[in-house]
Amino acid sequence: MTITRSGNLSPDTTVHRVGGGSVVNLRLKPIEEELSPPGISVFLGGTPQAAAEQLRRAFPRSSKWRGRQVVGTTTVAAVRQVGFDIMPDPTVRFPNHARLIHPAGVVGFVETNLENLSRVFQDTKGC
């Protein structure tokens, strides 16, 4: 599967991954592998704290998001420099939602690529 890059996002747009930018948190889950194109959820713009708070407000009863105190932050340009891309994927609850994808699809999420991707994220704790 070949996926083309989305060119409509400014390279300096901030990208946030709730849970942090570790390789473990950047791996595709089985359900994410089934998406078209496959990818992981991220938020665009704002601050790391705002990204974490968005999830807590949308899912106030979920203990999953209450425990997420780390948010990884990078930019669209940095993601693209390591071979991945960002595809806007707004939802009713999250108009700034996007998907971090790889042009090769699932096979692009191999360990070496994820290690390179992880290096471009800066984690903020206590969000």
Summary of the structure (lengths in Angstrom):
residues: 127
radius of gyration: 13.5
end to end distance: 36.2
largest distance: 38.4
contacts: 380
relative contact order: 0.29
helix: 33%
strand: 24%
